[in-house]
Amino acid sequence: MRFSTILLGGLSLVAATPAFAQDSGSETAPPSPITISGSAAILTDYRLRGISQTNKNAAVQAALTVAHDSGLYIGTFASNLAGWGTFGGANMELDGIVGYKHTYGNATADVGVTWYTYPGGFSESDVVELFGRLSGTAGPANLTAGVYYAPKQTSLGNFSNTSYSRGQRWDNLYLTGDGTVGIPNTPITAKAHIGYSKGNPGLGPNGTSLSPTGEYWDWSLGADVAVYKNITLGVAYVDTDISPAESAYLQPNFSKGQVPGGASIADATVLFSLTAAF
């Protein structure tokens, strides 16, 4: 049974719990310990750590989280894909997330694991990654620091035409810093992000990698505007420090349309998004 089937079945079972409790309880029954939240979004590009996953084209995404008041939660994220490697032949990313979140004073810790999977693709394209995040406030700003670590696995290995490199297993480290601040008396929230990737300086078995040049920085600056109730319009400038020379050996995978000499999918871009949350 594929992971995607297990994930969706588990979410359906947990999501059904609050409704059952309400049907069988009285009007004075306590609030359910289960909270369900989610979002749907349309974006002009899907950038993962600064690199386009949709061949610099539009993306449609959805996320769902089922959380218990103990701090435990499970969730899923889905997006269309295109280009830059085959993703195991998949045109979709479906992630499963399990984590635990707890607040200590003014700080909130969030730890867990994400399983990146590609329905219809090869199993060795999947990536399992551990994460830890710590967030808090500094004056008017909300700040988050994150550590993401993918243990050694075949999907992150260095595959090339030489027999020496085939079948290698690599790990990957990603460090992040994020900040947001609301602009007083406006519906605008300014946001900033910086990330550092370190891992396999090459391509995995299906032509992709979390750190294709070995190590690089990505960053973004932007703003979100609450346009109506739970609907948000976002804009961000996204870029990396991956140079044409550093990515030359990744061609044609690393160019738009996988055309030799084409525009890099890590080039700077202005990304627009429209998100509805519930």
LOSE-48515 format. One record per residue: x, y, z of N, C-alpha, C in turn. Coordinates in pm, whole numbers. Each point is the difference from the previous one (the first is absolute). Layout:
# residues N
    n_u    n_v    n_w   ca_u   ca_v   ca_w    c_u    c_v    c_w
      X      Y      Z      X      Y      Z      X      Y      Z
...
//
This chain:
# residues 278
    n_u    n_v    n_w   ca_u   ca_v   ca_w    c_u    c_v    c_w
     85   -120      0    -85    120      0     88    125      0
    -25     94    -90     82    119     -9    -23     91    120
    105     78     29     -7     93    112   -117     95    -11
    -28     50   -122   -107     98    -18   -135    -56     43
    -24   -130    -24   -126    -62     42     -8     -9    151
    112    -39     63      3    -10    146    -24    136     64
     67    105    -54    -13    134     55   -142     51     -7
    -62     -9   -117   -135     53    -15   -100    -78     84
     20   -131     12    -89    -79     84     11     39    146
    125     25     46     19     40    140    -59    135     29
     17     95    -92    -59    132     20   -152     -6      4
    -59    -83    -85   -146    -14     -2    -50    -56    133
     72    -97     56    -42    -61    126      6     99    115
    112     77      8     14     97    107    -99    113    -14
    -20     45   -125    -92    111    -24   -142    -36     37
    -35   -128     -4   -135    -42     32    -26     -1    150
    104      2     82    -16    -12    145    -82    112     61
     28    131    -31    -79    105     62   -148    -10    -31
    -35    -36   -124   -141     -9    -37    -69   -109     80
     65   -113     21    -58   -109     77    -25     44    143
     96     75     56    -15     43    138   -118     96     15
    -20     86   -100   -110     95      8   -134    -69    -13
     -6   -103    -86   -127    -70    -19    -41    -76    124
     98    -59     72    -34    -86    112     -6     75    131
     49    125      4      1     74    124   -121     91     13
     -9     69    114   -110     94     26     42    138    -45
    -92     94     10     28    137    -40    104     64     89
     17    -55    120     97     58     94    133    -75     -4
     20    -85    -99    125    -75    -10    117     96    -18
    117    -32     56    116     88    -10     48      9   -145
     75    103    -31     52     15   -137     86   -120    -38
     -1    -33   -127     80   -111    -48    149     30     15
     80   -100     38    145     21      9     67      2   -137
    -76    -25   -105     54     -5   -136    -30    130    -74
    101     56    -64    -16    119    -82     44    -30   -143
    -82     37    -96     32    -21   -142     17    135    -68
    112     17    -68     26    123    -72     62    -33   -135
     -6     96    -90     57    -27   -132      2    125    -86
     46    -18   -123      7    112    -93      4    -51   -143
    -36     88    -92     12    -26   -143     61    125    -63
     91    -19    -95     72    115    -55     27    -17   -149
      8    114    -68     45      8   -139    123     89     -1
    109    -47    -63    125     73     -3     51     11   -144
     75    105    -28     57     15   -134    121    -92    -22
     54    -57    108    112    -94     -8      9    -72    134
     44   -126     -1     24    -74    123    150     -5     20
     49     79     94    142      3     32     25    -76    130
     80   -105     -9     43    -74    118    144     35     27
     23     75    107    135     44     36     66     76   -113
    -82     83    -66     47     88   -104      1    -57   -140
    -26   -130    -15      8    -67   -130   -140    -38    -47
    -33     33   -126   -133    -28    -52    -23   -149    -14
   -116    -44     47    -42   -139    -14   -105    -17   -110
    -39    112    -62   -106     -4   -101     46     60   -133
    133     -5    -24     53     49   -128    -32    148    -19
     -2     75    113    -28    144      2   -141     30    -49
    -92    -97     21   -140     18    -35    -86     -1    127
   -130     20    -16    -92     13    112    -17   -131     75
    -42     11    127    -24   -117     85   -132     17     75
    -66   -112     21   -119     -6     85     34    -91    117
    -21     48    123     42    -74    119   -110     -6    104
      8   -102     85    -95    -14    110     72    -62    119
    -45     36    120     58    -54    123   -111    -27    100
     19   -103     81    -97    -37    103     75    -48    123
    -42     49    118     62    -41    126   -108    -37    100
     19   -114     65    -88    -46    107     83     -2    128
    -35     87     96     80     17    121    -79    -39    125
     69    -59     97    -58    -34    130     49    102    101
    -82     29    102     39    103     96    120    -41     85
     45   -123    -11    122    -43     67    125     56    -68
    -17     49   -124    112     50    -77     36    -87   -119
    -49   -123     -2     26    -89   -112    -85     40   -120
     55    -17   -120    -76     31   -120     49    -84   -117
    -87    -18    -99     36    -61   -127    -52     92   -111
     66     -4   -113    -43     87   -108     46    -50   -135
    -45     68   -103     41    -33   -136      6    127    -83
     84     -3   -103     15    111    -92      7    -58   -140
    -68     64    -97     -1    -49   -137     22    115    -97
     73    -28   -109     25    100   -103     25    -70   -133
    -36     68   -109     41    -49   -132    148     27    -20
     62    -73    -94    142     14    -30     20      5   -151
    121     37    -42     37     -7   -141    149     27    -12
     63    -64    -96    137     34    -34    106    -42     99
    120     48    -20    127    -15     76     20   -139     54
     12   -100    -79      8   -136     50   -138    -62    -13
     -7   -128     17   -126    -68    -26    -87    -17    124
     57     22    118    -72    -29    125    -53   -144     -2
     77    -86    -60    -44   -139     -8   -116    -20    -94
    -18     92    -94   -112     -9    -92   -127     62     54
      7     64    117   -120     54     63    -25    145    -42
   -125     38     -6    -38    139    -24    -65     61    123
     19    -66    114    -62     46    124     91    -31    118
      2     91     97     67    -23    128   -108    -14    107
     11   -103     82    -93    -21    111     83    -31    123
      1     92     96     82    -16    120    -85    -44    119
     59    -81     85    -62    -36    127     84     57    113
    -66     55    101     69     68    110    -54    -50    133
     89    -33     92    -36    -35    137     87     84     93
    -62     66     97     80     87     86    -60     21    137
     74     76     80    -43     36    135     38    145     24
    -96     78     47     21    143     23    -38     34    145
     85     79     64    -28     39    139     57    139     26
    -72     78     82     42    136     34     61      2    139
    117     61      9     71     18    127     18    150     22
    -83     58     86      6    143     19    -35     74   -127
     94     80    -54    -24     76   -122     53    -70   -124
     54   -121     17     58    -71   -113    -80   -127    -30
     -7    -36   -128    -70   -121    -43     97    -91    -74
      9   -125     46     85    -99    -66    -87    -94    -83
     50    -36   -116    -73    -85    -95     99    -99    -59
    -20   -130     26     91   -103    -51    -82   -107    -71
     62    -65   -100    -74   -105    -69     78    -54   -119
    -73    -66    -89     60    -60   -119    -94     20   -118
     60     26   -117    -75     14   -125     45   -108    -97
    -98    -62    -64     28   -100   -103    -45     59   -133
     97     37    -85    -29     53   -133    -19   -120    -93
   -117    -12    -60    -26   -112    -89    -63     50   -129
     14    -82   -108    -44     38   -133    -85   -112    -59
   -132      6     20    -88   -106    -48     20    -28   -149
     13   -127    -33     24    -38   -138    146     -2    -38
     87     47     91    143      2    -27     72   -117     67
    132     -2    -12     79   -107     58     20     25    150
      5   -108     78     13     13    144    132     66     40
    106    -17    -79    128     60     36      5    150    -29
   -112     57    -41    -10    145    -10    -45     61    132
    -64    -80     86    -52     50    127    113     45     91
    -30    100     84     98     51     96    -65      9    137
     69    -48    102    -45     12    139     89    104     68
    -61     99     65     76    111     59    -53     32    140
     90     10     96    -33     41    136      6    152      9
    -82     59     87      5    146     15    -20     42    145
     55    116     31    -20     63    130     -8    151    -20
   -100     62     58    -18    145    -15    -24     63    137
     52    121     19    -21     75    123    -45    140    -39
   -115     42     50    -55    131    -36    -33     80    124
      3    131    -16    -32     90    109    -14    141    -53
    -10     98     90    -17    139    -40    117     84     50
     29    105    -76    100    100     38    -59    135    -36
    -58     69     97    -72    123    -29   -120    -30    -86
    -17     69   -113   -116    -25    -87     21   -117    -97
    119    -59      1     33   -103    -99    -21   -141     55
    -45    -89    -87     -6   -143     29    117    -67    -72
     83    -73     75    121    -58    -54     -2   -152     13
     53    -69   -100      8   -146      2    135    -45    -52
     65    -91     73    123    -64    -44    -29   -147    -20
     52    -58   -110    -30   -139    -31    123    -79    -39
     -1   -129     35    103    -95    -41    -71   -118    -65
     40    -35   -122    -59   -111    -74    113    -95    -39
    -14   -127     37    107    -95    -28    -57   -128    -61
     48    -32   -119    -38   -124    -67    115    -99     16
    -20   -109     74    107    -99     17     41    -61   -133
    114    -70     -1     50    -61   -123   -104    -91    -62
    -24     18   -131    -98    -80    -73     32      2   -149
    -45   -102    -69     33    -16   -142    -54    114    -85
   -117     53     34    -61    106    -81     84    128     -1
     92     14     96     86    117      5    141    -32    -49
     20   -121    -52    133    -43    -42     49     72   -125
    129    -15    -27     63     63   -116      6   -102   -114
    -87     16    -98     -7    -94   -113     53     68   -127
     94    -65    -66     54     55   -125     35   -116    -92
     77     28   -103     34   -104    -95    118    -86     43
     59     32    114    113    -77     49    -47   -105     99
     57   -118     -7    -42   -108     89     31     31    144
    102     85     27     37     33    137   -113     70     75
    -72     87    -70    -99     83     68   -137    -67     11
    -23   -105    -74   -133    -61      2    -30    -65    134
   -119     25     50    -44    -63    122     47     66    127
     66    114     -9     42     70    121   -121     51     78
     13      1    131   -103     55     88     55    127     65
    -80    108     -7     42    128     57   -106     47     98
     43     91     89    -95     68     87    -11    145    -45
    -85     78     66    -20    140    -39    -39     83    122
     59    117     10    -29     93    110    -53    130    -56
   -107     52     63    -57    128    -41    -28     82    125
     55    122      7    -18     91    112    -78    122    -47
    -94     46     80    -85    112    -42    -18    103    111
    -27    121    -44    -42    108     87   -113     76    -67
   -111     20     70   -116     68    -57    -51    105     97
    -52    108    -55    -56    105     83   -120     66    -67
    -98     38     80   -117     74    -49    -29    114     97
    -55    108    -53    -40    112     85   -121     67    -64
   -104     20     78   -118     67    -48     20    151     -5
    -44     62   -107      9    145    -12   -124     61     65
     17     82    104   -113     53     77   -105     69    -88
   -127    -24     36   -114     63    -65    -12    -33   -148
     57   -114    -40    -14    -47   -138    -23   -151      2
    -49    -57   -110    -15   -145     -9    127    -69    -51
    113     70      6    125    -48    -61     94    -59    105
     57   -115    -33    104    -62     82    125    -17    -84
    109     65     40    127    -15    -70     68   -130     43
     74    -64    -90     62   -128     32    137    -11    -65
     88    -76     64    135    -22    -52     42   -142     33
     85    -57    -87     47   -138     19    143    -12    -50
     80    -82     69    133    -37    -48     23   -146     32
     63    -73    -93     24   -142     21    137    -40    -52
     57   -103     62    131    -52    -40    -11   -150    -17
     38    -50   -120     -7   -143    -31    140    -58    -14
     18   -123     50    127    -70    -15    -27   -148    -18
     48    -57   -112    -23   -141    -25     74    -48   -123
    -64    -88    -76     60    -63   -117     26     99   -112
    128     16    -43     30     90   -112    -23    -71   -133
   -121    -38    -27    -33    -72   -122   -146    -37     -2
    -36    -90    -90   -140    -36    -18    -28   -139     55
   -121    -15     55    -44   -129     49    -38    -93   -114
    -52   -119     31    -28   -101   -102   -103     42   -103
    -85     99     32   -101     45    -95     19    146    -39
    125     45      9     34    131    -56    -26    119     89
    -26    -19    129    -24    113     88     84    -13    127
      5    108     78     78      0    124    -48    113     88
     13    -16    132    -36    109     91    107    108      3
    125    -35    -31    110     97     -4     83    -25   -126
    -52     32   -117     60    -42   -127    142     49    -23
     40    113     60    136     49    -19     88    -30    122
    -46    -88     88     75    -33    120    -39     86    118
     10    132    -15    -50     93    100    -34    132    -66
   -103     66     52    -40    129    -55    -92     70     99
    -22    129    -24    -92     82     80   -123     34    -84
   -114      8     65   -121     53    -63    -63    103     93
    -71     95    -56    -62    103     83   -122     58    -72
    -83     68     77   -116     67    -58    -43    116     88
    -60    100    -62    -60    115     67   -137     22    -62
   -100     28     85   -132     19    -57   -100     52    100
   -128    -14    -35   -108     47     86   -126    -80    -29
    -82    -16    102   -132    -60    -12   -105    107     31
   -108     -3    -77   -108     97     20   -130    -78     22
    -64     24    115   -129    -63     29   -106     75    -78
    -47    -60   -108    -91     72    -89   -146    -19     38
    -35   -117     58   -140    -22     40     -8   -121     91
    -39     21    124    -15   -107     98    122    -92      1
    -14   -123    -49    110    -97      6     79     -9   -131
    -14    100    -86     69     -1   -129    117     97      4
    117    -48    -42    123     79      6     68      5   -136
     41    119    -40     78     19   -121    146     20     40
     90    -75    -61    141     10     35     86     36   -119
    111     68     27     99     30   -101    137    -12     64
     96    -57    -72    134    -19     56    105     -2   -110
    115     58     30    117    -10    -86     83   -117     50
     27    -99    -85     69   -122     38    127    -14    -82
    112    -37     66    126    -12    -71     91    -99     71
    108    -41    -67    105    -85     56    136     56    -44
    108    -56     59    133     41    -44     62   -104    -94
    -83    -86    -61     49    -99    -96     35     71   -130
    126     -7    -38     47     70   -120    -13    -92   -122
      2     59   -121     -4    -83   -122    114   -101     -4
    119     40     46    114    -92     -2    -22   -117     95
    -58     27    117    -22   -106     99   -104   -101    -47
    -97     46    -78   -107    -89    -44     20    -56   -139
    115     31    -63     22    -42   -139     -6   -152    -15
     54    -73     97      3   -146    -12   -137    -64     25
    -97     81     42   -135    -51     25    -89     10   -124
     51     64   -104    -80     17   -122    -11   -133    -74
   -113    -23    -72   -109     97    -20   -107     -4    110
     16    -89    101   -103    -11    104    -34    133     65
    101     86     17    -16    119     82    -45    121    -79
    -48    -20   -124    -46    112    -82   -149    -15    -29
    -65    112    -25   -143     -1    -31    -25    -82   -126
    -88    -97      9    -29    -87   -111    104   -106    -26
    103     -7     87    110    -95    -15     67     16   -137
     17    125    -39     64     34   -128    143     45     28
    100    -59    -65    139     43     21     14    150    -23
     61     67     97     19    144    -13   -120     82     39
   -107    -65     46   -120     73     40     16     72    132
    -99     83     35      4     77    124      0    -92    120
     83     31     99     11    -82    121   -129      5     80
    -39   -112     58   -121     -5     83     29     50    142
    126     46     23     33     64    128     17    150    -16
    -29     54   -119      8    144    -22    -98     73     92
     32    126     27    -90     82     83   -136     14    -66
   -103     10     84   -135     16    -52    -85     78    100
   -106     60    -49   -102     59     86   -119    -94     -1
    -33    -52    115   -102   -103     12   -127     59     62
   -114    -26    -64   -130     43     51    -80   -123     44
    -81     19    104    -81   -111     51   -133     52     52
   -100    -88     -7   -132     28     55    -39   -120     85
    -20     20    130    -21   -110     94   -131     17     76
    -75   -107     12   -120     -4     83     23    -99    113
    -16     44    123     24    -86    117   -132    -30     70
     -5   -116     66   -119    -34     80     43    -69    128
//
